[in-house]
């Protein structure tokens, strides 16, 4: 392990609590859904389910972004 590993400059680091912009979330949702459909068509049910779960996660984030602050999204 190299102890003198250079860190990214502060301008390139991203706060882990920061959420991606809405359009980025939409693109991620669309990509995950497309990959899920592709794996399903190819017969790989496990990979398809993984990407369907990712698409669902991004959809929930998108829905939460449009809700009122302080209200729970179920």
N, C-alpha and C positions, 0 to 999 in steps of 0.2 A: 504494500500500500504506500503510495507516495503522499507524504505528509505536506508537501508544498504545492498541493494541487490548487491551481488558480480558481478563484470563485468568479462567477458571472458578475459583471458590473451591476450596480443597483438598478440601473435603467433597464436591464434585460431580465431581472428577476421578477417573478410574478407572485403576488400574495396568494397563498393557497385558498384563502377564504373568498377571493375574488371569483365571481361567476362570469362565464363568457357572455358576450353580448347576445341579444335575442336572435339575431340573424345567424350567428355562429351556432347557437343551439338548434335552430331550425335545420341548418345544413348537416349537423351531426345526426339529428333525428332521421332526416331523409336518407343519409348514407347508411346508417345502421339498418333501417327498414329495407333498403335496396339489397344490402348484403344478406339479410335474413331471407328475403324472397329468393335470392340466387342460390343460397345454400339449401333451401328447402327444395327448389327445383332440381338441384343436383343430388338430392337424396340424403344429405347430411343433416339429420334432425337435431343433433346436439349443437352443432355450430349455428343452425338456424334459430334455435331457442335462445342461445346466448345473445345473438344480435337482436332478436325480438325484445329481450329483456332490456338491452341497452336503449333501443328505440323507445320503449315504454318509460325508461328513466328520463330521457331527454324530453319526452312529451309531458311528463309530470313537472319537470323544471319549467317548461314553457308555460304550462297552465298556471303554475304558481307565480310566475312573473306577471301575469295579467290580473291576479286576484288583489284584493284590497290588503294593505299591510295590517297585520294583526289578526287576520282571519285564517283559519285552518283550511287546507285544501284536502278533501278526502277522496 
